[in-house]
Amino acid sequence: MWVRFPPPAQLRKNWEVDVLVANSEELGNLWLARLLFELGGVEFGDFTLGRTTVHSPVYVNPRVLISQPQALQRIARIMEEETRSGIARMRPRCAPFQVVAGVPLGGLHLATAFSLTANVPLIYARLNTKRGKDHAIEGRFEAGQTVLLVDDLITTGGSVLATVETLQRVGLHVQDVIVLIDRDQGAAARLRRHGLHLISLLPLKVMLNYYMASGLIEEEWYRKSLDYLEAHTKGAG
């Protein structure tokens, strides 16, 4: 006679991740919202994370995904499908590109996954380089090439614009930016004013609607979060 003990919490969590990834096509991109929630990548409270996120009632940390290789592979495939279909449209929504770059640091793991999946060369901009423009970029590239820029989360677009400026200084072109999550705080409009097109897999408002409809959060946090995003979108410059 033997007794089956319940699996450890981590094994149970890994099983849940596998199920979510396996059913991702049925859920659209909402599987990603659920996965982030289950991994503790979405929290509610009072968060100040810099000048662009002050006293926010919702905090999203996509970096919990770096320990989930299956999820990263699926995300990379979705990004590849988004860009490929965008390029193929009669009125293209994405420009052809020869290189992919990640916004440091959050975008690097996603850009790496995309590079391996789509077989596109990877580069990245160095942070706070003191060695001049010749050493501002890691990886091989040619001036005049077009870069697809990747990030995990965008708020107002400041980090993206700083990275674009670094890439442009060495003769690279950027037209499209693809992000995992858009916090809906005016980044798309700001990037558009700089000639950049934002592609987001999952807007934060869509995530909040899903959490509320699924009974994962209380209405108080849902309302507080939407009110915060609305107030800070109006002021986004």
ROKOLDO-961255 format. One line per 10 residues: for each residue z, x, y of N, C-alpha, C. Coordinates in steps of 0.1 Angstrom, whole numbers. Layout:
residues N
Z X Y Z X Y Z X Y; ...
This chain:
residues 237
0 9 -12 0 0 0 0 9 12; -8 5 22 -8 13 35 -7 3 47; -3 9 58 -2 1 70 -11 7 80; -19 -2 87 -28 3 98 -21 2 111; -19 13 117 -12 13 130 -22 11 141; -18 5 152 -28 3 163 -32 17 169; -45 18 173 -50 31 178 -43 35 190; -42 48 193 -36 52 205 -43 47 217; -36 46 229 -42 40 241 -55 47 244; -56 60 243 -69 67 247 -80 63 238
-77 62 225 -88 59 216 -93 44 218; -83 36 221 -86 22 225 -95 21 237; -92 30 247 -99 30 259 -113 36 257; -114 46 248 -128 51 245 -136 41 238; -130 33 230 -138 22 223 -143 12 233; -134 8 243 -138 -1 253 -150 4 262; -149 17 265 -160 23 272 -173 22 264; -173 26 251 -184 25 243 -190 11 243; -182 1 242 -187 -13 242 -193 -17 255; -187 -13 266 -193 -16 279 -206 -9 281
-207 3 277 -220 10 279 -231 4 270; -227 1 257 -236 -5 248 -242 -19 253; -233 -26 260 -238 -39 265 -242 -39 280; -245 -27 285 -248 -26 299 -260 -34 303; -271 -35 294 -283 -42 298 -280 -57 299; -271 -62 292 -268 -76 293 -260 -79 306; -252 -70 311 -244 -72 322 -250 -68 335; -263 -63 335 -268 -57 347 -260 -45 351; -258 -43 364 -250 -31 368 -235 -35 369; -232 -47 365 -218 -51 366 -209 -44 355
-216 -39 345 -208 -32 335 -201 -20 341; -208 -14 351 -203 -3 358 -190 -7 367; -191 -18 373 -179 -23 380 -167 -25 371; -170 -31 359 -159 -33 349 -154 -20 344; -163 -10 341 -159 3 336 -150 10 346; -154 10 359 -146 17 369 -132 10 370; -131 -3 369 -119 -10 369 -110 -6 357; -116 -6 345 -108 -3 333 -103 12 333; -111 21 340 -107 35 340 -97 38 351; -93 28 359 -84 31 370 -91 36 382
-105 34 383 -112 40 394 -113 30 406; -107 18 405 -106 9 416 -91 5 418; -86 7 430 -72 3 432 -71 -5 445; -60 -12 446 -58 -21 458 -44 -17 464; -43 -16 477 -31 -12 484 -34 -9 498; -30 3 503 -32 7 517 -36 22 516; -49 25 518 -54 38 516 -61 43 529; -57 56 532 -64 63 543 -69 76 537; -82 77 538 -89 89 531 -97 97 541; -95 95 554 -103 103 564 -106 94 575
-115 98 584 -118 91 596 -126 78 593; -133 77 582 -141 65 579 -134 55 570; -123 59 564 -115 49 556 -101 50 560; -97 41 569 -83 41 574 -77 27 571; -65 28 564 -58 16 560 -67 6 552; -75 11 544 -84 2 535 -76 -4 524; -77 -17 522 -70 -23 511 -76 -20 497; -88 -14 497 -94 -11 484 -99 3 484; -96 10 472 -100 24 470 -109 25 458; -120 31 459 -129 33 448 -131 48 445
-128 52 433 -129 66 429 -139 68 417; -152 69 420 -162 70 410 -160 83 401; -152 93 406 -151 105 398 -144 104 385; -138 93 382 -132 90 369 -143 90 359; -156 89 363 -167 88 353 -171 101 348; -166 112 354 -171 126 349 -166 128 335; -156 121 330 -150 123 317 -156 113 307; -167 106 311 -173 96 302 -188 99 301; -191 109 292 -205 113 291 -215 102 288; -211 92 279 -220 81 276 -224 73 289
-213 71 297 -215 63 309 -224 71 319; -222 84 320 -230 92 329 -245 92 324; -247 93 311 -261 92 306 -268 79 310; -260 68 308 -266 55 311 -269 54 326; -259 59 335 -261 58 349 -274 66 353; -275 78 347 -287 86 350 -300 79 346; -300 72 335 -312 65 331 -315 53 340; -304 46 345 -306 36 355 -312 41 368; -307 53 372 -312 59 385 -327 63 383; -330 68 371 -344 72 368 -353 60 369
-348 49 363 -356 36 362 -358 31 377; -348 32 385 -348 27 398 -358 35 407; -358 48 405 -367 56 413 -381 55 408; -383 55 395 -397 54 389 -403 41 393; -396 30 392 -402 17 396 -404 16 411; -395 22 419 -397 22 433 -410 30 437; -413 40 430 -425 48 433 -437 41 429; -436 33 418 -448 27 412 -452 14 419; -444 8 427 -447 -4 434 -459 -3 443; -465 -15 445 -477 -15 454 -473 -11 468
-461 -15 472 -455 -10 484 -443 -2 480; -445 11 478 -434 19 473 -421 18 480; -410 18 473 -397 17 479 -390 31 477; -397 40 471 -391 54 469 -403 63 469; -401 75 477 -412 85 478 -412 94 465; -423 99 461 -423 109 450 -415 121 455; -408 127 445 -400 139 448 -402 149 437; -399 162 441 -400 173 432 -387 179 428; -377 176 435 -363 182 433 -353 171 435; -341 173 428 -330 164 431 -318 172 435
-311 167 445 -299 174 450 -287 164 451; -275 169 448 -263 162 449 -256 165 462; -250 154 468 -241 156 479 -228 162 474; -224 173 479 -211 179 474 -199 171 480; -189 169 472 -189 173 458 -192 161 448; -190 149 454 -190 138 445 -204 135 439; -215 139 445 -228 136 440 -233 147 430; -226 158 428 -231 169 419 -232 165 405; -222 158 399 -222 155 385 -233 144 382; -235 135 392 -245 125 390 -259 131 391
-261 140 401 -274 147 402 -277 156 390; -267 162 384 -269 170 372 -273 161 360; -266 150 359 -270 140 348 -284 135 350; -288 132 363 -301 128 366 -312 139 363; -309 151 367 -318 162 364 -321 164 349; -310 163 341 -312 165 327 -320 153 320; -317 141 326 -324 129 320 -338 128 324; -341 131 337 -355 129 343 -363 142 342; -356 153 338 -363 166 337 -369 170 351; -360 169 361 -363 172 375 -354 184 379
-359 194 385 -351 206 389 -340 201 399; -328 208 397 -316 205 405 -313 216 415; -309 212 427 -304 222 437 -292 215 443; -284 223 451 -273 217 458 -270 226 470; -265 219 481 -261 226 493 -247 231 492; -245 244 496 -232 250 496 -224 244 507; -211 243 504 -201 238 514 -196 249 523; -197 248 536 -191 257 546 -196 272 543; -209 273 541 -214 286 539 -214 295 551; -210 308 549 -209 317 560 -220 328 559
-230 326 550 -240 336 548 -253 333 553; -254 323 562 -267 320 568 -275 310 560; -286 306 566 -294 295 559 -300 300 546; -303 313 545 -309 318 532 -300 316 520; -287 314 522 -278 312 511 -271 298 512; -277 289 519 -272 276 521 -274 267 509; -284 270 501 -288 262 489 -288 270 477; -282 264 466 -282 270 453 -293 264 445; -300 272 437 -311 267 429 -325 271 435; -335 270 427 -348 274 432 -356 262 437
-363 265 448 -371 254 455 -382 261 463; -391 253 468 -401 258 477 -401 249 490; -402 255 501 -403 248 514 -414 238 513; -412 226 519 -422 216 519 -420 206 507; -411 209 498 -409 199 487 -400 188 492; -402 176 485 -394 165 488 -382 164 478; -370 161 484 -358 160 476 -353 146 475; -349 142 463 -341 129 461 -327 133 462; -320 127 471 -305 130 473 -297 120 466; -287 125 459 -278 116 451 -263 118 455
-256 106 455 -242 107 458 -235 96 450; -222 97 448 -215 87 440 -210 75 448; -207 78 461 -202 67 469 -206 70 484; -209 59 491 -213 61 505 -205 51 514; -199 56 525 -192 47 534 -200 45 546; -200 55 555 -208 54 567 -220 63 567; -221 72 557 -232 81 556 -231 95 562; -219 98 567 -218 111 574 -220 123 565; -215 123 553 -217 134 543 -232 135 539; -238 124 537 -253 124 534 -261 131 545
-258 127 558 -266 132 569 -263 147 570; -251 151 568 -248 166 569 -256 173 558; -257 168 546 -264 174 535 -279 175 539; -284 163 544 -298 163 548 -302 173 558; -293 175 568 -295 185 578 -296 199 572; -287 202 562 -288 215 555 -301 217 548; -305 207 541 -318 208 533 -330 209 543; -330 202 554 -341 203 563 -342 217 570; -330 223 571 -331 236 578 -338 247 569; -339 244 556 -347 254 548 -360 249 544
-365 239 551 -379 234 550 -381 223 539; -370 217 535 -371 206 525 -371 193 532; -377 183 525 -378 169 531 -370 160 523; -364 150 530 -356 140 523 -360 126 529; -364 117 520 -367 104 524 -359 93 518; -354 96 506 -346 86 498 -332 91 494; -323 83 494 -309 86 490 -305 75 480; -301 79 468 -296 70 458 -281 72 455; -274 61 456 -259 62 454 -254 52 444; -243 56 438 -237 47 428 -232 34 434
-223 37 445 -216 26 451 -218 27 466; -221 16 473 -222 15 487 -210 6 492; -201 12 500 -189 4 505 -193 -6 515; -205 -8 518 -210 -19 527 -204 -17 541; -203 -5 546 -197 -3 559 -208 3 569; -220 -1 567 -231 2 577 -239 15 574; -237 20 562 -244 33 559 -259 31 558; -264 20 552 -278 18 551 -285 17 565; -279 10 574 -285 9 587 -285 23 595; -274 30 593 -273 43 599 -283 53 594
-285 53 581 -295 62 575 -309 58 579; -311 45 580 -324 40 584 -328 45 598; -318 46 607 -321 51 620 -325 66 620; -321 73 609 -325 87 607 -337 89 598; -344 78 595 -356 78 587 -354 79 572; -342 75 568 -338 76 554 -337 62 547; -341 61 535 -340 49 527 -328 50 517; -319 40 518 -308 40 509 -310 31 497; -308 36 485 -309 28 472 -295 28 466; -289 17 465 -275 16 459 -275 8 447
-269 13 436 -268 6 424 -258 -6 424; -248 -4 432 -237 -14 432 -230 -15 445; -233 -25 453 -225 -27 466 -211 -31 463; -201 -26 471 -187 -29 469 -185 -44 469; -191 -52 478 -189 -66 479 -193 -73 466; -203 -68 459 -207 -74 446 -196 -71 436; -190 -59 436 -179 -56 427 -167 -65 430; -164 -67 442 -152 -76 446 -155 -90 441; -167 -95 443 -170 -108 438 -168 -109 423; -173 -99 416 -172 -99 401 -157 -99 397
-149 -90 404 -135 -89 400 -128 -102 402; -131 -109 413 -124 -122 417 -129 -132 407; -142 -133 404 -147 -143 394 -142 -141 380; -139 -129 377 -134 -125 363 -119 -126 362; -112 -129 373 -98 -130 373 -90 -117 372; -97 -106 376 -91 -93 375 -83 -89 387; -85 -96 398 -77 -93 410 -72 -107 416; -62 -106 424 -57 -118 431 -65 -121 443; -66 -133 447 -74 -137 459 -69 -130 471; -56 -127 472 -51 -120 484 -59 -107 487
-60 -99 476 -67 -86 477 -82 -88 479; -87 -98 473 -101 -101 475 -104 -104 490; -96 -113 496 -98 -116 510 -95 -105 519; -85 -97 516 -81 -86 525 -93 -76 525; -98 -73 513 -109 -63 511 -122 -67 519; -126 -80 517 -138 -85 524 -136 -85 539; -124 -89 544 -121 -89 558 -122 -74 564; -117 -65 556 -117 -51 560 -132 -46 561; -140 -49 551 -153 -44 551 -161 -50 562; -159 -63 565 -166 -70 575 -162 -64 589
-150 -62 591 -145 -56 604 -151 -42 606; -151 -34 596 -155 -20 598 -170 -18 597; -177 -28 591 -192 -28 592 -197 -30 606; -191 -39 613 -195 -42 627 -194 -30 636; -184 -21 633 -181 -10 641 -188 3 637; -196 2 625 -202 14 620 -213 18 629; -213 31 632 -224 36 641 -232 46 634
